[in-house]
Amino acid sequence: MEALEPSCLQDISLSSSVSRADPPCNTSARKTTNPPFTAHRSSHCHLTDYSPDDKPWDVHRALADDVGGIYAGAVDFERYAARMADCAGVLRFGWVENHLTGENSLSLREAHFCRVRHCPVCQWRRSLMWQARFYQSLPKLVEQYPKARWVFLTLTVRNCLVEDLRDTLKAMNGAWQRLIKRREFKPVLGWVRTTEVTRGADGSAHPHFHALLMVPPSWFTTHYVKHARWVKLWSDVMRLDYLPNVDVRAVKPRAPKEGQTALDAKAQALQGAVSETLKYSTKPADMVADEAWFLELTKQTHKLRFVATGGALKHVLKVDQETDDDLALTNGDGQQDDGSRLAFNWRTSERRYRRAPNADKGASS
């Protein structure tokens, strides 16, 4: 079994007193033949020295500092800033073995999250959590609906003043409820619908729905709904006096590649639509571009639900189930470890996660 050692600085000599737990940081990655853990305590290495694939933690946590700074400057939202300041402050990882390569890699095991709606860290983790749950449900869905196909639908309205966003979103939610009762929607076997709000160049708000529909094969023959009909349907249920922009596209099935199962091929074909449907509700770039716009967005979306599901997909995301372990995806890899925990804490001044050996935990007895 091999474990990748991090690369970092070269200020620690390779002596016999150095444990494989926290290998010295040098300029090139090295491998050991034993799983790394616990004696040597280097605090000058960063998370990305151990695991370059975990760079997104630095990116999203830095964005959380930026967004939290906006909240800190507004009396009404200071409580959000306080919660976000502690979000994912310490990450604890375990070493798990890749059974294909025999190498060890870090896997997140413990973290605390603030759950502020617009926290970039929580948005990112929530998106990953929902995607994981969707793919975990896919085998059963394929078993129950082996011939089902998928459609990706985007429904929009004209931009509105950000001060009118709440009323616009409520109107869109009402329109969706009318849409799913229409004759054209009846063949749909199940659906997942999310809300995204982006910032217009003129400071307006652009709310829109992304929906992933599971449909029978007859959808593309007997029950086919043309694009023009989707536009008219959405305009009718929204009670608009104009034709809105609507995008609808089929998720093309893929034949399994050599060595790939039919289920894997289906999951791969769905990847783009799933990630687009279950992504952030508002881009962090839009949050920090205009502080006044973002604070008003926060007011306008307070306690509004941005995710809805129905039919055969109603319980797939488990939208009301969200613990720290869920967001950390601690059960996502299904792999066991010895209970040892390697800690990294967020360094605001560096905008990076750095080793925090004093927060490590020893192996389970």
C-alpha positions as CSV (number, residue, x, y, z in Angstrom):
1,M,0.0,0.0,0.0
2,E,1.4,3.4,-0.9
3,A,0.7,6.9,0.4
4,L,1.4,10.1,-1.4
5,E,3.5,12.5,0.7
6,P,3.1,16.2,0.2
7,S,5.5,18.6,-1.4
8,C,6.2,21.9,0.4
9,L,9.2,23.5,1.9
10,Q,12.6,21.9,2.4
11,D,13.3,23.0,5.9
12,I,12.9,19.7,7.7
13,S,15.6,17.0,7.3
14,L,14.7,13.4,6.6
15,S,15.7,11.9,9.9
16,S,14.6,8.7,11.5
17,S,12.6,10.7,14.0
18,V,10.3,11.9,11.3
19,S,7.1,9.9,11.2
20,R,5.3,8.8,8.0
21,A,2.2,10.4,9.7
22,D,3.1,13.9,8.7
23,P,5.9,13.6,6.1
24,P,8.3,16.4,5.6
25,C,7.4,18.9,2.9
26,N,9.8,19.1,0.0
27,T,9.7,20.2,-3.6
28,S,8.5,16.9,-5.1
29,A,5.9,14.4,-4.1
30,R,7.2,11.1,-2.8
31,K,5.5,7.8,-1.9
32,T,5.8,5.6,1.2
33,T,4.9,2.0,1.5
34,N,2.9,2.5,4.7
35,P,-0.1,4.6,5.5
36,P,0.9,7.9,6.9
37,F,-0.1,8.9,10.5
38,T,0.6,10.4,13.6
39,A,3.8,11.3,15.3
40,H,5.6,14.0,13.3
41,R,3.7,17.3,13.5
42,S,4.6,19.7,10.7
43,S,2.5,22.9,10.8
44,H,4.0,24.7,7.8
45,C,2.4,22.5,5.1
46,H,-0.9,23.3,3.5
47,L,-3.8,21.1,2.6
48,T,-2.9,21.3,-1.1
49,D,0.6,20.0,-0.4
50,Y,-1.0,16.8,0.9
51,S,-3.8,16.7,-1.6
52,P,-3.8,19.0,-4.7
53,D,-7.3,17.8,-5.5
54,D,-8.6,19.6,-2.4
55,K,-7.7,23.0,-3.8
56,P,-11.5,23.8,-4.0
57,W,-11.5,24.1,-0.2
58,D,-9.2,27.1,-0.4
59,V,-11.1,28.6,-3.2
60,H,-14.6,28.3,-1.6
61,R,-13.4,29.2,1.9
62,A,-11.7,32.4,0.5
63,L,-15.0,33.3,-1.2
64,A,-16.8,32.7,2.1
65,D,-14.5,35.3,3.7
66,D,-15.4,37.8,1.0
67,V,-19.1,37.2,1.3
68,G,-18.9,37.2,5.1
69,G,-17.2,40.6,4.9
70,I,-20.1,42.0,3.1
71,Y,-22.5,40.7,5.8
72,A,-20.2,42.0,8.5
73,G,-20.7,45.5,7.2
74,A,-24.5,45.4,7.5
75,V,-26.1,45.5,10.9
76,D,-29.0,43.3,9.8
77,F,-26.7,40.5,8.7
78,E,-24.0,40.5,11.3
79,R,-25.3,37.2,12.6
80,Y,-24.6,35.6,9.2
81,A,-21.1,37.0,9.2
82,A,-20.4,35.5,12.6
83,R,-21.7,32.1,11.5
84,M,-19.7,32.1,8.3
85,A,-16.5,33.1,10.1
86,D,-16.6,29.7,11.8
87,C,-17.7,27.7,8.7
88,A,-15.3,24.9,7.9
89,G,-12.7,26.5,10.1
90,V,-11.1,23.1,10.9
91,L,-11.2,20.2,8.5
92,R,-10.2,16.7,9.7
93,F,-9.3,14.0,7.2
94,G,-8.7,10.3,7.4
95,W,-6.4,8.3,5.1
96,V,-8.2,5.8,2.9
97,E,-6.8,3.2,0.5
98,N,-7.5,3.2,-3.2
99,H,-8.0,-0.5,-3.8
100,L,-7.1,-0.1,-7.4
101,T,-3.7,1.6,-7.0
102,G,-2.9,0.6,-3.4
103,E,-2.2,4.2,-2.6
104,N,-3.6,6.2,0.3
105,S,-5.4,9.5,-0.1
106,L,-7.1,12.0,2.2
107,S,-10.8,11.8,2.7
108,L,-12.8,14.4,4.7
109,R,-14.2,13.0,7.9
110,E,-15.1,15.9,10.1
111,A,-16.1,19.5,9.5
112,H,-18.7,22.0,10.8
113,F,-20.8,24.1,8.4
114,C,-22.7,27.4,9.0
115,R,-25.6,26.6,6.6
116,V,-26.1,30.3,5.7
117,R,-27.9,30.1,2.3
118,H,-25.4,32.1,0.4
119,C,-22.2,30.8,2.0
120,P,-20.0,29.7,-0.9
121,V,-18.7,26.8,1.1
122,C,-22.2,25.5,2.0
123,Q,-23.5,26.1,-1.5
124,W,-20.7,24.0,-2.9
125,R,-21.0,21.2,-0.4
126,R,-24.8,21.1,-0.7
127,S,-24.5,20.8,-4.5
128,L,-22.1,17.9,-4.1
129,M,-24.3,16.3,-1.5
130,W,-27.4,16.5,-3.7
131,Q,-25.4,15.2,-6.7
132,A,-24.1,12.3,-4.6
133,R,-27.6,11.4,-3.5
134,F,-28.9,11.5,-7.0
135,Y,-26.3,9.1,-8.3
136,Q,-26.8,6.8,-5.3
137,S,-30.5,6.6,-6.2
138,L,-29.8,6.0,-9.9
139,P,-29.4,2.2,-9.8
140,K,-32.9,1.8,-8.2
141,L,-34.4,4.3,-10.7
142,V,-32.9,2.4,-13.6
143,E,-34.2,-0.9,-12.2
144,Q,-37.7,0.5,-11.8
145,Y,-37.7,2.5,-15.0
146,P,-35.2,0.8,-17.3
147,K,-36.3,2.6,-20.4
148,A,-36.7,6.1,-19.0
149,R,-35.1,9.0,-20.7
150,W,-34.1,12.4,-19.4
151,V,-34.9,16.0,-20.4
152,F,-33.2,19.2,-19.2
153,L,-35.5,22.2,-19.1
154,T,-34.7,25.8,-18.3
155,L,-37.5,28.3,-17.7
156,T,-36.9,32.1,-17.5
157,V,-38.7,35.4,-17.2
158,R,-37.6,38.9,-18.0
159,N,-35.2,40.4,-15.5
160,C,-36.8,42.2,-12.6
161,L,-35.6,44.8,-10.1
162,V,-33.9,43.0,-7.3
163,E,-36.4,44.7,-5.0
164,D,-39.1,42.8,-6.8
165,L,-37.4,39.5,-6.7
166,R,-39.4,37.9,-3.9
167,D,-42.7,38.6,-5.7
168,T,-41.3,37.3,-9.0
169,L,-40.1,34.1,-7.4
170,K,-43.4,33.5,-5.7
171,A,-45.1,34.0,-9.1
172,M,-42.7,31.5,-10.7
173,N,-43.4,28.9,-8.0
174,G,-47.1,29.3,-8.5
175,A,-46.7,29.0,-12.3
176,W,-44.7,25.8,-11.8
177,Q,-47.5,24.3,-9.8
178,R,-49.9,25.1,-12.7
179,L,-47.4,23.7,-15.2
180,I,-47.1,20.3,-13.7
181,K,-50.9,20.0,-13.8
182,R,-51.0,20.6,-17.6
183,R,-51.8,17.7,-19.9
184,E,-48.4,18.0,-21.6
185,F,-46.6,17.5,-18.3
186,K,-48.6,14.4,-17.2
187,P,-46.3,11.8,-18.8
188,V,-43.3,13.0,-16.8
189,L,-42.3,10.2,-14.4
190,G,-40.4,12.4,-11.9
191,W,-38.7,15.8,-11.7
192,V,-36.1,17.9,-9.8
193,R,-36.4,21.7,-10.1
194,T,-34.0,24.3,-8.7
195,T,-34.0,28.1,-8.7
196,E,-31.0,30.2,-9.7
197,V,-30.7,34.0,-9.5
198,T,-28.0,35.8,-11.5
199,R,-27.2,39.5,-11.5
200,G,-27.9,41.4,-14.7
201,A,-25.3,43.9,-16.1
202,D,-27.6,46.7,-15.2
203,G,-28.0,45.6,-11.6
204,S,-31.3,43.8,-12.2
205,A,-32.1,40.2,-11.1
206,H,-32.5,37.3,-13.5
207,P,-34.4,34.4,-11.8
208,H,-34.8,31.2,-13.6
209,F,-35.6,27.5,-13.1
210,H,-33.5,24.5,-14.0
211,A,-35.5,21.2,-14.1
212,L,-34.4,17.7,-14.8
213,L,-37.3,15.5,-16.0
214,M,-37.4,11.7,-16.1
215,V,-39.7,10.8,-19.0
216,P,-40.9,7.6,-20.7
217,P,-39.7,6.7,-24.2
218,S,-43.1,7.8,-25.6
219,W,-42.1,11.4,-24.7
220,F,-40.1,11.6,-27.9
221,T,-42.9,10.2,-30.0
222,T,-46.5,10.2,-28.8
223,H,-46.1,12.8,-26.1
224,Y,-43.5,15.0,-27.7
225,V,-43.7,18.6,-26.7
226,K,-42.1,21.0,-29.2
227,H,-40.0,24.0,-28.1
228,A,-42.6,26.5,-29.3
229,R,-45.2,24.7,-27.2
230,W,-43.0,24.8,-24.1
231,V,-42.6,28.6,-24.6
232,K,-46.4,29.0,-24.9
233,L,-47.1,26.8,-21.9
234,W,-44.7,28.7,-19.6
235,S,-46.0,32.0,-20.8
236,D,-49.6,30.9,-20.1
237,V,-48.9,29.5,-16.6
238,M,-46.8,32.6,-15.7
239,R,-49.6,34.8,-17.1
240,L,-47.2,36.8,-19.1
241,D,-47.9,39.2,-22.0
242,Y,-44.7,38.1,-23.8
243,L,-43.0,34.9,-24.9
244,P,-40.2,34.1,-22.5
245,N,-37.0,32.3,-23.2
246,V,-37.2,28.6,-22.7
247,D,-34.5,26.0,-23.3
248,V,-35.3,22.3,-23.6
249,R,-33.0,19.6,-24.6
250,A,-32.9,15.8,-24.4
251,V,-30.1,14.1,-22.5
252,K,-28.6,11.8,-25.2
253,P,-28.1,8.3,-24.1
254,R,-24.7,6.8,-24.5
255,A,-23.6,3.3,-25.3
256,P,-21.3,1.8,-22.7
257,K,-17.7,2.0,-23.6
258,E,-15.4,-1.0,-23.3
259,G,-15.4,-2.1,-19.6
260,Q,-18.2,0.2,-18.7
261,T,-21.6,-0.9,-17.4
262,A,-24.9,0.4,-18.8
263,L,-25.5,2.2,-15.4
264,D,-22.1,3.9,-15.6
265,A,-22.8,5.1,-19.2
266,K,-26.2,6.5,-18.1
267,A,-24.6,8.3,-15.1
268,Q,-22.0,9.8,-17.4
269,A,-24.6,10.9,-19.9
270,L,-26.5,12.6,-17.1
271,Q,-23.5,14.3,-15.5
272,G,-23.8,17.7,-17.3
273,A,-27.5,18.0,-16.7
274,V,-27.3,16.9,-13.1
275,S,-24.5,19.3,-12.2
276,E,-26.2,22.2,-13.9
277,T,-29.5,21.5,-12.1
278,L,-28.0,21.0,-8.7
279,K,-25.4,23.8,-8.7
280,Y,-25.3,27.0,-6.7
281,S,-28.4,29.2,-6.3
282,T,-26.3,32.4,-6.9
283,K,-22.8,32.7,-8.3
284,P,-20.3,33.9,-5.7
285,A,-19.0,36.3,-8.3
286,D,-22.4,38.0,-8.4
287,M,-22.5,38.2,-4.6
288,V,-19.3,40.2,-4.4
289,A,-19.8,42.3,-7.5
290,D,-22.4,44.6,-5.9
291,E,-22.7,44.7,-2.1
292,A,-26.1,46.5,-2.1
293,W,-27.5,44.1,-4.7
294,F,-26.4,41.1,-2.7
295,L,-27.8,42.4,0.6
296,E,-31.1,43.0,-1.1
297,L,-31.0,39.6,-2.7
298,T,-30.5,38.1,0.8
299,K,-33.6,39.9,2.1
300,Q,-35.7,39.0,-0.9
301,T,-34.9,35.3,-0.8
302,H,-35.2,34.8,3.0
303,K,-36.9,31.5,3.8
304,L,-37.8,30.8,0.2
305,R,-37.3,27.2,-1.0
306,F,-35.1,27.0,-4.0
307,V,-35.4,23.2,-4.6
308,A,-38.5,21.1,-5.4
309,T,-39.0,17.5,-6.4
310,G,-41.9,15.4,-7.5
311,G,-43.0,12.1,-8.8
312,A,-40.5,9.2,-8.8
313,L,-37.7,11.7,-7.8
314,K,-39.6,13.2,-4.9
315,H,-37.4,11.7,-2.2
316,V,-34.1,11.4,-4.1
317,L,-32.4,14.5,-2.8
318,K,-33.8,14.3,0.8
319,V,-33.7,18.1,0.8
320,D,-34.8,18.4,4.5
321,Q,-31.9,16.2,5.6
322,E,-28.7,18.1,6.0
323,T,-26.2,17.4,8.9
324,D,-22.5,18.3,9.1
325,D,-21.8,14.7,8.1
326,D,-24.1,15.0,5.1
327,L,-22.3,18.1,3.8
328,A,-18.9,16.6,4.5
329,L,-20.0,13.5,2.5
330,T,-18.4,11.4,5.2
331,N,-20.3,8.3,4.0
332,G,-19.7,9.0,0.3
333,D,-16.7,6.9,-0.3
334,G,-17.9,3.9,1.8
335,Q,-14.4,3.3,3.0
336,Q,-13.2,2.6,6.5
337,D,-10.2,4.0,8.2
338,D,-8.5,3.6,11.6
339,G,-10.1,6.7,13.1
340,S,-7.0,8.9,12.9
341,R,-7.7,12.4,11.9
342,L,-5.3,14.8,10.2
343,A,-6.4,18.4,10.9
344,F,-6.1,21.6,8.8
345,N,-7.4,25.0,9.8
346,W,-8.3,28.0,7.8
347,R,-5.7,30.8,7.8
348,T,-7.5,34.0,6.8
349,S,-4.3,35.9,6.2
350,E,-3.0,33.2,3.8
351,R,-6.4,32.3,2.3
352,R,-5.4,28.7,2.6
353,Y,-5.8,25.7,4.8
354,R,-2.7,24.8,6.8
355,R,-1.8,21.9,8.9
356,A,-3.0,22.1,12.5
357,P,-1.3,19.2,14.3
358,N,-2.7,20.3,17.7
359,A,-6.2,19.5,16.4
360,D,-5.3,16.0,15.2
361,K,-7.0,13.0,16.6
362,G,-5.5,9.6,17.3
363,A,-6.6,6.3,16.0
364,S,-9.7,4.6,17.4
365,S,-8.9,1.9,19.9
